[in-house]
Amino acid sequence: MKKVYFFVLLILVSVTANVLFYSPNIVDMVTGEKLSGIVLQWPVWRLFIEPFYALSYYIIGMDSGSYWAAGISWFFWIILFAFLFAKSKKENIKNTVMYCAFFVFFFVSVVCLVMSLPIIGAKITNVEGYKVVDVHSHTIESRDSISTVMSSIAYHNMQGFTDFFVTDHDNTKSYNNIPADMGTDHVFPGVQIKTKDGQTLLLLSQYKFRYEEYRDMSIKDLIKAAHSDNMLVIAPYWWEYDDSVEPEQLVKWGIDGFEIYNYRHLNVSEEYRQRIIDICKANNLLMFGSTDWHGMGYMTNVWTLVKRTSNNNIFNLLTKKPETKIVVHKTKSSHSFIRYVFEPFYFLLAYSVNMPLKYVMSFYMFILIIAALTYKLPTLKLIRIISLYMSFVFCIYTFYFVKMLTYSFFNNIVIPEEILPISILLVFIWLILWGFCDKEN
């Protein structure tokens, strides 16, 4: 009965927080203005798998610098919960260890799945009169990406982008391999290229080009060479480079614009962001918010809007240096020490105040249904069933990424060095957990 009371209390706290603090909070990062007319349209089926959406939005939208602190907190609370759960059932040491291992690896497995499965995010709507562009995205030809160029096209279409640039690390293979009959006049070539100075720049083009012609150049020379070939040069997440050239120096060398928001690199102070905005306004430079999509999760919270003109070619529009709106679904968040101490509870609270009430209720309804369906099953028998199922899931997961690797065997690093070892390890861990569970249970 205590478990029921605790669950009801969680629902009441979440609903109260939502009623008191929720707002759509869609803002233009350039002006800080709230954009009440723009609507984010979520897929209908989100209501039926809400916990996966909640975790996906939470994990993918987390600042990369927070991963370790948040992960340690999650593991502590999961182990504590498993220990208390086992104690309530008066289990022996073996079964207590089994519960701890099960809950930890179940959490790890769910995180892996929500980061790689196509859980489709919100599509921006009510943006008539604007082109919606993403100038920074990757495919499997980048060493740290897991998506094909066709997946990238599908992803950008589903998020409401009208145009985007393929900007793989130091190559243009994916763009060059798009079939000519695909009707992809909204997809443009680009590259994220490393300079002799150690930083990277985005080169954007209207036509195919050979990136080799721009390798091993200094920032100054690269900007000059790109401009001579009618290309645009954008500085991505410049706040990440502690020893970087000052933004003002980039302006003197002729940079065309800056990212002021990047969905994968969120650790920028508002002071630095405002500094970049002020520089761009003073020098008539382009400003962008970018997905920097690498195939992990099918979500974004940022879109760059450019007003349409009689010439709807996005590259031609950008060469005119138009004003842009950087539309962001800006979530309410905290980076305090207390947050990381109570990270799982912070996740529930942040989710409750950042999502519409119907999704919050769907989240708890999903958990309630699963609990009701499994209530009568003995715990160890349930663990045995789930373990076998998860080993099967990660077998398929492994074969899928082995196939993905055939698209880019030599360039890609993240699949052979991180994803495949983790997925193979999880297959064996789940089989071991399945084997350790007593069949009688």
C-alpha positions as a Markdown table, in Angstrom:
| # | Residue | x | y | z |
|---|---|---|---|---|
| 1 | Met | 0.0 | 0.0 | 0.0 |
| 2 | Lys | 2.9 | 2.3 | 0.7 |
| 3 | Lys | 4.0 | 2.0 | -2.9 |
| 4 | Val | 0.6 | 3.1 | -4.1 |
| 5 | Tyr | 0.7 | 6.1 | -1.8 |
| 6 | Phe | 4.2 | 7.0 | -3.1 |
| 7 | Phe | 3.1 | 6.7 | -6.8 |
| 8 | Val | 0.0 | 8.8 | -6.1 |
| 9 | Leu | 2.2 | 11.4 | -4.4 |
| 10 | Leu | 4.5 | 11.6 | -7.5 |
| 11 | Ile | 1.5 | 12.1 | -9.8 |
| 12 | Leu | 0.1 | 14.9 | -7.6 |
| 13 | Val | 3.4 | 16.7 | -7.4 |
| 14 | Ser | 3.9 | 16.4 | -11.1 |
| 15 | Val | 0.4 | 17.7 | -11.9 |
| 16 | Thr | 0.7 | 20.6 | -9.5 |
| 17 | Ala | 4.1 | 21.6 | -10.9 |
| 18 | Asn | 2.7 | 21.4 | -14.4 |
| 19 | Val | -0.4 | 23.6 | -13.6 |
| 20 | Leu | 1.8 | 26.2 | -11.8 |
| 21 | Phe | 4.8 | 26.4 | -14.0 |
| 22 | Tyr | 4.2 | 25.0 | -17.5 |
| 23 | Ser | 4.3 | 27.3 | -20.5 |
| 24 | Pro | 5.2 | 26.4 | -24.1 |
| 25 | Asn | 8.3 | 28.6 | -23.8 |
| 26 | Ile | 9.1 | 28.8 | -27.6 |
| 27 | Val | 11.5 | 31.7 | -27.9 |
| 28 | Asp | 13.6 | 33.5 | -30.5 |
| 29 | Met | 17.2 | 33.3 | -29.1 |
| 30 | Val | 18.2 | 36.4 | -31.0 |
| 31 | Thr | 15.7 | 38.7 | -29.3 |
| 32 | Gly | 14.5 | 36.7 | -26.3 |
| 33 | Glu | 11.0 | 37.2 | -27.5 |
| 34 | Lys | 8.4 | 34.5 | -26.8 |
| 35 | Leu | 6.8 | 33.2 | -30.1 |
| 36 | Ser | 3.2 | 32.5 | -29.3 |
| 37 | Gly | 2.2 | 31.9 | -32.9 |
| 38 | Ile | 4.6 | 29.0 | -33.6 |
| 39 | Val | 3.4 | 25.5 | -32.7 |
| 40 | Leu | 5.3 | 22.3 | -32.2 |
| 41 | Gln | 3.4 | 19.4 | -33.5 |
| 42 | Trp | 4.2 | 16.0 | -31.8 |
| 43 | Pro | 3.4 | 12.6 | -33.4 |
| 44 | Val | 0.1 | 11.2 | -32.3 |
| 45 | Trp | 1.7 | 7.9 | -31.1 |
| 46 | Arg | 3.8 | 9.8 | -28.6 |
| 47 | Leu | 0.9 | 9.4 | -26.1 |
| 48 | Phe | 1.3 | 5.6 | -26.2 |
| 49 | Ile | 5.1 | 5.5 | -25.6 |
| 50 | Glu | 5.5 | 8.6 | -23.5 |
| 51 | Pro | 8.2 | 7.3 | -21.1 |
| 52 | Phe | 10.5 | 6.8 | -24.1 |
| 53 | Tyr | 9.8 | 10.3 | -25.3 |
| 54 | Ala | 10.4 | 11.7 | -21.8 |
| 55 | Leu | 13.8 | 10.0 | -21.5 |
| 56 | Ser | 14.8 | 10.8 | -25.1 |
| 57 | Tyr | 14.1 | 14.5 | -24.7 |
| 58 | Tyr | 15.9 | 14.6 | -21.4 |
| 59 | Ile | 19.0 | 12.7 | -22.5 |
| 60 | Ile | 19.4 | 14.2 | -26.0 |
| 61 | Gly | 18.8 | 17.7 | -24.8 |
| 62 | Met | 21.3 | 17.4 | -21.9 |
| 63 | Asp | 24.5 | 19.4 | -21.9 |
| 64 | Ser | 27.3 | 16.9 | -22.6 |
| 65 | Gly | 29.2 | 18.3 | -19.7 |
| 66 | Ser | 26.5 | 17.0 | -17.4 |
| 67 | Tyr | 26.5 | 13.4 | -18.4 |
| 68 | Trp | 28.9 | 12.1 | -15.8 |
| 69 | Ala | 27.3 | 13.9 | -12.8 |
| 70 | Ala | 23.8 | 12.9 | -13.9 |
| 71 | Gly | 24.9 | 9.3 | -14.6 |
| 72 | Ile | 26.5 | 8.9 | -11.2 |
| 73 | Ser | 23.4 | 10.2 | -9.5 |
| 74 | Trp | 21.1 | 7.9 | -11.5 |
| 75 | Phe | 23.3 | 4.8 | -10.6 |
| 76 | Phe | 23.3 | 5.7 | -6.9 |
| 77 | Trp | 19.5 | 6.1 | -6.7 |
| 78 | Ile | 18.9 | 3.0 | -8.8 |
| 79 | Ile | 21.1 | 0.8 | -6.6 |
| 80 | Leu | 19.5 | 2.3 | -3.5 |
| 81 | Phe | 16.0 | 1.6 | -4.9 |
| 82 | Ala | 17.0 | -1.9 | -5.8 |
| 83 | Phe | 18.5 | -2.6 | -2.4 |
| 84 | Leu | 15.4 | -1.2 | -0.6 |
| 85 | Phe | 13.2 | -3.2 | -2.9 |
| 86 | Ala | 15.0 | -6.4 | -2.1 |
| 87 | Lys | 15.0 | -5.7 | 1.6 |
| 88 | Ser | 11.2 | -5.2 | 1.5 |
| 89 | Lys | 10.9 | -8.7 | 0.0 |
| 90 | Lys | 13.4 | -10.1 | 2.6 |
| 91 | Glu | 15.6 | -11.4 | -0.2 |
| 92 | Asn | 19.0 | -13.1 | 0.3 |
| 93 | Ile | 22.3 | -11.5 | -0.8 |
| 94 | Lys | 22.3 | -13.3 | -4.1 |
| 95 | Asn | 18.9 | -12.0 | -5.1 |
| 96 | Thr | 19.7 | -8.5 | -3.8 |
| 97 | Val | 22.7 | -8.4 | -6.1 |
| 98 | Met | 20.6 | -9.7 | -8.9 |
| 99 | Tyr | 18.0 | -6.9 | -8.4 |
| 100 | Cys | 20.8 | -4.2 | -8.3 |
| 101 | Ala | 22.4 | -5.6 | -11.5 |
| 102 | Phe | 19.0 | -5.9 | -13.3 |
| 103 | Phe | 17.9 | -2.3 | -12.6 |
| 104 | Val | 21.2 | -0.8 | -13.4 |
| 105 | Phe | 21.6 | -2.6 | -16.8 |
| 106 | Phe | 17.9 | -2.1 | -17.6 |
| 107 | Phe | 18.5 | 1.7 | -17.2 |
| 108 | Val | 21.7 | 1.5 | -19.3 |
| 109 | Ser | 19.8 | -0.5 | -22.0 |
| 110 | Val | 16.9 | 2.0 | -22.2 |
| 111 | Val | 19.3 | 4.9 | -22.5 |
| 112 | Cys | 21.1 | 3.2 | -25.4 |
| 113 | Leu | 17.8 | 2.5 | -27.1 |
| 114 | Val | 16.3 | 5.9 | -26.8 |
| 115 | Met | 19.5 | 7.5 | -28.1 |
| 116 | Ser | 19.6 | 5.4 | -31.2 |
| 117 | Leu | 16.0 | 4.5 | -32.1 |
| 118 | Pro | 14.0 | 6.9 | -34.4 |
| 119 | Ile | 11.8 | 8.3 | -31.7 |
| 120 | Ile | 10.5 | 11.2 | -33.8 |
| 121 | Gly | 10.4 | 14.6 | -32.2 |
| 122 | Ala | 8.3 | 17.7 | -32.7 |
| 123 | Lys | 7.6 | 19.3 | -36.1 |
| 124 | Ile | 7.6 | 23.1 | -36.3 |
| 125 | Thr | 4.4 | 24.5 | -37.8 |
| 126 | Asn | 2.7 | 27.9 | -38.4 |
| 127 | Val | 5.8 | 29.2 | -40.1 |
| 128 | Glu | 4.3 | 30.3 | -43.4 |
| 129 | Gly | 6.4 | 32.8 | -45.2 |
| 130 | Tyr | 9.7 | 31.4 | -43.8 |
| 131 | Lys | 12.3 | 28.9 | -44.9 |
| 132 | Val | 13.3 | 26.6 | -42.1 |
| 133 | Val | 17.0 | 25.8 | -42.4 |
| 134 | Asp | 19.6 | 23.6 | -40.6 |
| 135 | Val | 23.2 | 24.5 | -41.6 |
| 136 | His | 24.9 | 21.9 | -39.5 |
| 137 | Ser | 24.2 | 18.1 | -39.7 |
| 138 | His | 26.2 | 14.9 | -40.1 |
| 139 | Thr | 25.9 | 11.4 | -41.6 |
| 140 | Ile | 27.7 | 8.1 | -41.1 |
| 141 | Glu | 30.6 | 9.5 | -43.1 |
| 142 | Ser | 31.4 | 11.6 | -40.0 |
| 143 | Arg | 33.5 | 9.6 | -37.6 |
| 144 | Asp | 31.0 | 10.2 | -34.7 |
| 145 | Ser | 27.6 | 9.8 | -36.5 |
| 146 | Ile | 25.3 | 6.9 | -37.0 |
| 147 | Ser | 22.9 | 8.0 | -39.7 |
| 148 | Thr | 22.9 | 7.6 | -43.4 |
| 149 | Val | 22.3 | 10.5 | -45.7 |
| 150 | Met | 18.8 | 9.1 | -46.5 |
| 151 | Ser | 18.0 | 9.0 | -42.8 |
| 152 | Ser | 19.2 | 12.6 | -42.5 |
| 153 | Ile | 16.8 | 13.7 | -45.3 |
| 154 | Ala | 13.9 | 11.9 | -43.5 |
| 155 | Tyr | 14.9 | 13.4 | -40.1 |
| 156 | His | 14.9 | 16.9 | -41.4 |
| 157 | Asn | 11.6 | 16.5 | -43.3 |
| 158 | Met | 9.9 | 15.1 | -40.1 |
| 159 | Gln | 11.2 | 18.1 | -38.0 |
| 160 | Gly | 9.7 | 20.6 | -40.5 |
| 161 | Phe | 13.0 | 21.8 | -42.1 |
| 162 | Thr | 12.5 | 23.1 | -45.7 |
| 163 | Asp | 16.3 | 23.0 | -46.4 |
| 164 | Phe | 19.5 | 21.7 | -44.8 |
| 165 | Phe | 23.2 | 21.3 | -45.4 |
| 166 | Val | 25.1 | 18.0 | -45.0 |
| 167 | Thr | 28.3 | 19.1 | -43.2 |
| 168 | Asp | 30.3 | 15.9 | -42.4 |
| 169 | His | 33.7 | 16.1 | -40.8 |
| 170 | Asp | 36.4 | 16.6 | -43.4 |
| 171 | Asn | 34.6 | 14.9 | -46.4 |
| 172 | Thr | 31.6 | 15.3 | -48.7 |
| 173 | Lys | 31.0 | 11.6 | -49.6 |
| 174 | Ser | 27.4 | 11.3 | -48.3 |
| 175 | Tyr | 26.2 | 14.3 | -50.2 |
| 176 | Asn | 27.9 | 13.2 | -53.4 |
| 177 | Asn | 26.2 | 9.8 | -53.1 |
| 178 | Ile | 22.7 | 11.1 | -53.0 |
| 179 | Pro | 20.9 | 9.6 | -56.1 |
| 180 | Ala | 20.3 | 12.2 | -58.8 |
| 181 | Asp | 16.6 | 11.2 | -59.1 |
| 182 | Met | 15.8 | 11.8 | -55.4 |
| 183 | Gly | 14.5 | 15.3 | -55.9 |
| 184 | Thr | 16.7 | 16.7 | -53.2 |
| 185 | Asp | 16.9 | 20.3 | -54.3 |
| 186 | His | 16.4 | 21.3 | -50.7 |
| 187 | Val | 19.6 | 19.5 | -49.6 |
| 188 | Phe | 22.9 | 21.4 | -50.0 |
| 189 | Pro | 26.6 | 20.4 | -49.7 |
| 190 | Gly | 28.9 | 21.5 | -47.0 |
| 191 | Val | 31.6 | 20.3 | -44.7 |
| 192 | Gln | 32.8 | 20.8 | -41.1 |
| 193 | Ile | 36.5 | 21.2 | -41.7 |
| 194 | Lys | 39.4 | 21.3 | -39.3 |
| 195 | Thr | 41.9 | 24.2 | -39.7 |
| 196 | Lys | 45.6 | 24.4 | -39.1 |
| 197 | Asp | 44.7 | 26.4 | -36.0 |
| 198 | Gly | 42.9 | 23.5 | -34.4 |
| 199 | Gln | 39.3 | 24.8 | -34.7 |
| 200 | Thr | 36.6 | 23.8 | -37.2 |
| 201 | Leu | 34.6 | 25.9 | -39.5 |
| 202 | Leu | 31.5 | 25.1 | -41.6 |
| 203 | Leu | 31.8 | 25.6 | -45.3 |
| 204 | Leu | 28.4 | 26.0 | -47.1 |
| 205 | Ser | 28.0 | 25.7 | -50.8 |
| 206 | Gln | 25.3 | 25.8 | -53.5 |
| 207 | Tyr | 27.1 | 23.2 | -55.6 |
| 208 | Lys | 29.3 | 20.1 | -55.2 |
| 209 | Phe | 32.9 | 20.9 | -54.3 |
| 210 | Arg | 36.2 | 19.1 | -53.5 |
| 211 | Tyr | 36.9 | 19.6 | -49.8 |
| 212 | Glu | 40.5 | 18.5 | -50.3 |
| 213 | Glu | 41.2 | 21.9 | -51.9 |
| 214 | Tyr | 40.6 | 23.5 | -48.4 |
| 215 | Arg | 42.5 | 21.1 | -46.2 |
| 216 | Asp | 45.4 | 22.2 | -43.9 |
| 217 | Met | 44.6 | 25.9 | -44.2 |
| 218 | Ser | 44.7 | 28.5 | -41.5 |
| 219 | Ile | 41.4 | 30.1 | -40.5 |
| 220 | Lys | 42.2 | 33.3 | -42.4 |
| 221 | Asp | 43.3 | 31.5 | -45.6 |
| 222 | Leu | 40.3 | 29.1 | -45.5 |
| 223 | Ile | 37.8 | 32.0 | -45.3 |
| 224 | Lys | 39.6 | 33.7 | -48.2 |
| 225 | Ala | 39.7 | 30.6 | -50.3 |
| 226 | Ala | 36.0 | 29.7 | -49.6 |
| 227 | His | 34.9 | 33.2 | -50.5 |
| 228 | Ser | 36.8 | 33.1 | -53.8 |
| 229 | Asp | 34.7 | 30.0 | -54.6 |
| 230 | Asn | 31.4 | 31.7 | -53.6 |
| 231 | Met | 31.0 | 29.7 | -50.4 |
| 232 | Leu | 29.8 | 30.8 | -47.0 |
| 233 | Val | 31.9 | 30.3 | -43.9 |
| 234 | Ile | 30.2 | 29.8 | -40.5 |
| 235 | Ala | 31.8 | 29.5 | -37.0 |
| 236 | Pro | 30.1 | 26.6 | -35.1 |
| 237 | Tyr | 29.9 | 26.5 | -31.3 |
| 238 | Trp | 32.8 | 28.9 | -30.9 |
| 239 | Trp | 32.3 | 28.8 | -27.1 |
| 240 | Glu | 33.8 | 25.3 | -27.1 |
| 241 | Tyr | 37.3 | 26.5 | -28.0 |
| 242 | Asp | 39.0 | 27.7 | -24.9 |
| 243 | Asp | 42.1 | 28.8 | -26.8 |
| 244 | Ser | 40.2 | 29.9 | -29.9 |
| 245 | Val | 40.7 | 33.0 | -32.0 |
| 246 | Glu | 38.5 | 35.8 | -30.6 |
| 247 | Pro | 35.2 | 36.3 | -32.5 |
| 248 | Glu | 36.1 | 39.9 | -33.3 |
| 249 | Gln | 39.2 | 38.5 | -35.1 |
| 250 | Leu | 37.0 | 36.2 | -37.2 |
| 251 | Val | 35.0 | 39.2 | -38.3 |
| 252 | Lys | 38.1 | 41.0 | -39.5 |
| 253 | Trp | 39.0 | 37.9 | -41.5 |
| 254 | Gly | 35.6 | 37.9 | -43.2 |
| 255 | Ile | 33.5 | 35.2 | -41.4 |
| 256 | Asp | 29.9 | 35.1 | -42.7 |
| 257 | Gly | 28.2 | 34.2 | -39.4 |
| 258 | Phe | 28.1 | 32.3 | -36.2 |
| 259 | Glu | 26.1 | 29.6 | -34.5 |
| 260 | Ile | 24.5 | 31.1 | -31.4 |
| 261 | Tyr | 22.8 | 27.9 | -30.4 |
| 262 | Asn | 23.8 | 24.2 | -31.0 |
| 263 | Tyr | 21.6 | 21.3 | -29.8 |
| 264 | Arg | 24.7 | 19.2 | -29.0 |
| 265 | His | 26.8 | 21.9 | -27.4 |
| 266 | Leu | 24.6 | 23.6 | -24.9 |
| 267 | Asn | 27.3 | 24.7 | -22.4 |
| 268 | Val | 27.4 | 28.3 | -23.4 |
| 269 | Ser | 26.9 | 31.2 | -21.0 |
| 270 | Glu | 24.2 | 33.7 | -21.8 |
| 271 | Glu | 26.8 | 36.4 | -21.6 |
| 272 | Tyr | 28.9 | 34.8 | -24.3 |
| 273 | Arg | 25.9 | 34.1 | -26.5 |
| 274 | Gln | 24.8 | 37.8 | -26.2 |
| 275 | Arg | 28.4 | 38.8 | -27.1 |
| 276 | Ile | 28.1 | 36.8 | -30.3 |
| 277 | Ile | 24.7 | 38.2 | -31.1 |
| 278 | Asp | 25.9 | 41.8 | -30.6 |
| 279 | Ile | 28.9 | 41.1 | -32.9 |
| 280 | Cys | 26.6 | 39.7 | -35.6 |
| 281 | Lys | 24.2 | 42.6 | -35.4 |
| 282 | Ala | 27.0 | 45.2 | -35.5 |
| 283 | Asn | 28.6 | 43.6 | -38.6 |
| 284 | Asn | 25.5 | 42.3 | -40.5 |
| 285 | Leu | 26.5 | 38.6 | -40.0 |
| 286 | Leu | 24.3 | 35.5 | -40.2 |
| 287 | Met | 23.1 | 33.9 | -37.0 |
| 288 | Phe | 22.1 | 30.2 | -36.8 |
| 289 | Gly | 20.7 | 27.7 | -34.4 |
| 290 | Ser | 21.8 | 24.2 | -35.5 |
| 291 | Thr | 20.7 | 20.6 | -34.8 |
| 292 | Asp | 24.3 | 19.3 | -35.3 |
| 293 | Trp | 22.5 | 16.0 | -35.8 |
| 294 | His | 24.6 | 12.9 | -35.6 |
| 295 | Gly | 21.8 | 10.3 | -35.8 |
| 296 | Met | 21.4 | 10.0 | -32.0 |
| 297 | Gly | 17.7 | 10.4 | -31.4 |
| 298 | Tyr | 15.2 | 11.9 | -34.0 |
| 299 | Met | 14.6 | 15.1 | -32.0 |
| 300 | Thr | 15.6 | 18.7 | -32.0 |
| 301 | Asn | 14.6 | 21.8 | -30.1 |
| 302 | Val | 16.0 | 24.4 | -32.5 |
| 303 | Trp | 15.0 | 25.7 | -36.0 |
| 304 | Thr | 16.4 | 28.7 | -37.9 |
| 305 | Leu | 13.8 | 30.7 | -39.9 |
| 306 | Val | 14.6 | 32.9 | -42.9 |
| 307 | Lys | 12.0 | 35.0 | -44.6 |
| 308 | Arg | 11.0 | 33.8 | -48.1 |
| 309 | Thr | 11.5 | 36.0 | -51.1 |
| 310 | Ser | 10.9 | 35.6 | -54.8 |
| 311 | Asn | 14.2 | 33.6 | -54.9 |
| 312 | Asn | 13.5 | 30.6 | -52.7 |
| 313 | Asn | 17.0 | 29.0 | -53.1 |
| 314 | Ile | 18.2 | 29.0 | -49.5 |
| 315 | Phe | 21.8 | 29.5 | -50.4 |
| 316 | Asn | 21.0 | 32.6 | -52.4 |
| 317 | Leu | 18.9 | 33.9 | -49.6 |
| 318 | Leu | 21.8 | 33.4 | -47.1 |
| 319 | Thr | 24.3 | 35.2 | -49.3 |
| 320 | Lys | 22.1 | 38.4 | -48.8 |
| 321 | Lys | 22.8 | 38.1 | -45.1 |
| 322 | Pro | 19.1 | 38.2 | -44.0 |
| 323 | Glu | 17.9 | 38.5 | -40.5 |
| 324 | Thr | 17.1 | 35.1 | -38.9 |
| 325 | Lys | 14.9 | 33.9 | -36.2 |
| 326 | Ile | 16.5 | 31.2 | -34.0 |
| 327 | Val | 13.4 | 29.3 | -32.7 |
| 328 | Val | 14.1 | 27.2 | -29.6 |
| 329 | His | 11.9 | 25.2 | -27.3 |
| 330 | Lys | 13.7 | 26.5 | -24.3 |
| 331 | Thr | 13.2 | 24.2 | -21.3 |
| 332 | Lys | 13.3 | 25.3 | -17.7 |
| 333 | Ser | 16.4 | 23.7 | -16.2 |
| 334 | Ser | 19.0 | 24.0 | -13.5 |
| 335 | His | 22.7 | 23.2 | -13.1 |
| 336 | Ser | 22.9 | 23.4 | -9.4 |
| 337 | Phe | 24.7 | 20.9 | -7.2 |
| 338 | Ile | 21.4 | 19.9 | -5.6 |
| 339 | Arg | 20.0 | 19.0 | -9.0 |
| 340 | Tyr | 22.8 | 16.3 | -9.5 |
| 341 | Val | 22.3 | 14.9 | -6.0 |
| 342 | Phe | 18.6 | 14.2 | -6.8 |
| 343 | Glu | 18.9 | 13.8 | -10.6 |
| 344 | Pro | 16.1 | 11.2 | -11.1 |
| 345 | Phe | 13.7 | 13.4 | -9.1 |
| 346 | Tyr | 14.9 | 16.5 | -11.0 |
| 347 | Phe | 14.2 | 14.6 | -14.3 |
| 348 | Leu | 10.5 | 14.1 | -13.2 |
| 349 | Leu | 10.2 | 17.7 | -12.0 |
| 350 | Ala | 11.8 | 19.2 | -15.2 |
| 351 | Tyr | 9.7 | 16.9 | -17.4 |
| 352 | Ser | 6.5 | 18.0 | -15.5 |
| 353 | Val | 7.1 | 21.7 | -16.0 |
| 354 | Asn | 8.3 | 21.5 | -19.6 |
| 355 | Met | 5.7 | 19.3 | -21.3 |
| 356 | Pro | 1.9 | 19.7 | -21.8 |
| 357 | Leu | -0.2 | 18.0 | -19.1 |
| 358 | Lys | -1.6 | 15.4 | -21.4 |
| 359 | Tyr | 1.9 | 14.0 | -21.9 |
| 360 | Val | 2.6 | 14.1 | -18.2 |
| 361 | Met | -0.5 | 12.1 | -17.5 |
| 362 | Ser | 0.3 | 9.7 | -20.3 |
| 363 | Phe | 3.7 | 9.1 | -18.8 |
| 364 | Tyr | 2.2 | 7.9 | -15.5 |
| 365 | Met | -0.6 | 6.0 | -17.2 |
| 366 | Phe | 2.0 | 4.0 | -19.2 |
| 367 | Ile | 3.9 | 3.1 | -16.0 |
| 368 | Leu | 0.6 | 2.2 | -14.2 |
| 369 | Ile | -0.4 | -0.1 | -17.0 |
| 370 | Ile | 2.9 | -1.9 | -17.0 |
| 371 | Ala | 2.8 | -2.2 | -13.3 |
| 372 | Ala | -0.7 | -3.7 | -13.4 |
| 373 | Leu | 0.2 | -6.2 | -16.1 |
| 374 | Thr | 3.3 | -7.5 | -14.2 |
| 375 | Tyr | 1.9 | -7.2 | -10.7 |
| 376 | Lys | 1.0 | -10.9 | -10.3 |
| 377 | Leu | 4.3 | -12.2 | -11.8 |
| 378 | Pro | 7.0 | -13.3 | -9.3 |
| 379 | Thr | 9.9 | -10.7 | -9.4 |
| 380 | Leu | 12.7 | -13.2 | -10.4 |
| 381 | Lys | 10.5 | -14.7 | -13.1 |
| 382 | Leu | 9.8 | -11.2 | -14.5 |
| 383 | Ile | 13.5 | -10.5 | -14.4 |
| 384 | Arg | 14.2 | -13.7 | -16.3 |
| 385 | Ile | 11.6 | -12.9 | -19.0 |
| 386 | Ile | 12.9 | -9.3 | -19.4 |
| 387 | Ser | 16.5 | -10.5 | -19.5 |
| 388 | Leu | 15.9 | -12.9 | -22.3 |
| 389 | Tyr | 13.9 | -10.3 | -24.2 |
| 390 | Met | 16.6 | -7.7 | -23.8 |
| 391 | Ser | 19.3 | -10.1 | -25.0 |
| 392 | Phe | 17.3 | -10.7 | -28.2 |
| 393 | Val | 16.7 | -6.9 | -28.6 |
| 394 | Phe | 20.4 | -6.2 | -28.4 |
| 395 | Cys | 21.3 | -9.0 | -30.8 |
| 396 | Ile | 19.1 | -7.3 | -33.4 |
| 397 | Tyr | 20.7 | -3.9 | -32.3 |
| 398 | Thr | 24.2 | -5.4 | -32.9 |
| 399 | Phe | 23.4 | -6.8 | -36.3 |
| 400 | Tyr | 21.8 | -3.4 | -37.3 |
| 401 | Phe | 24.9 | -1.5 | -36.5 |
| 402 | Val | 27.1 | -4.1 | -38.2 |
| 403 | Lys | 25.1 | -3.4 | -41.3 |
| 404 | Met | 25.3 | 0.3 | -40.8 |
| 405 | Leu | 29.1 | 0.1 | -40.6 |
| 406 | Thr | 29.3 | -1.3 | -44.1 |
| 407 | Tyr | 28.2 | 2.1 | -45.4 |
| 408 | Ser | 31.4 | 3.7 | -44.0 |
| 409 | Phe | 33.9 | 1.2 | -42.8 |
| 410 | Phe | 37.0 | 3.4 | -42.9 |
| 411 | Asn | 35.6 | 6.8 | -41.7 |
| 412 | Asn | 33.3 | 5.9 | -38.8 |
| 413 | Ile | 34.7 | 5.5 | -35.3 |
| 414 | Val | 31.8 | 5.6 | -33.0 |
| 415 | Ile | 30.1 | 2.4 | -34.3 |
| 416 | Pro | 33.1 | 0.0 | -34.1 |
| 417 | Glu | 34.8 | 1.6 | -31.0 |
| 418 | Glu | 31.7 | 2.4 | -28.9 |
| 419 | Ile | 28.3 | 1.2 | -30.1 |
| 420 | Leu | 29.2 | -2.4 | -31.1 |
| 421 | Pro | 31.3 | -3.2 | -28.0 |
| 422 | Ile | 28.6 | -1.9 | -25.7 |
| 423 | Ser | 25.8 | -3.7 | -27.6 |
| 424 | Ile | 27.7 | -7.0 | -27.6 |
| 425 | Leu | 28.5 | -6.6 | -23.9 |
| 426 | Leu | 24.8 | -6.0 | -23.2 |
| 427 | Val | 23.8 | -9.1 | -25.1 |
| 428 | Phe | 26.1 | -11.2 | -22.8 |
| 429 | Ile | 25.1 | -9.4 | -19.6 |
| 430 | Trp | 21.4 | -10.0 | -20.2 |
| 431 | Leu | 22.1 | -13.7 | -21.1 |
| 432 | Ile | 24.1 | -14.0 | -17.8 |
| 433 | Leu | 21.3 | -12.4 | -15.8 |
| 434 | Trp | 18.8 | -14.7 | -17.5 |
| 435 | Gly | 20.9 | -17.7 | -16.6 |
| 436 | Phe | 21.4 | -16.7 | -13.0 |
| 437 | Cys | 17.6 | -16.5 | -12.4 |
| 438 | Asp | 16.3 | -19.7 | -11.0 |
| 439 | Lys | 13.9 | -21.3 | -13.4 |
| 440 | Glu | 11.6 | -22.2 | -10.5 |
| 441 | Asn | 11.0 | -18.5 | -9.9 |
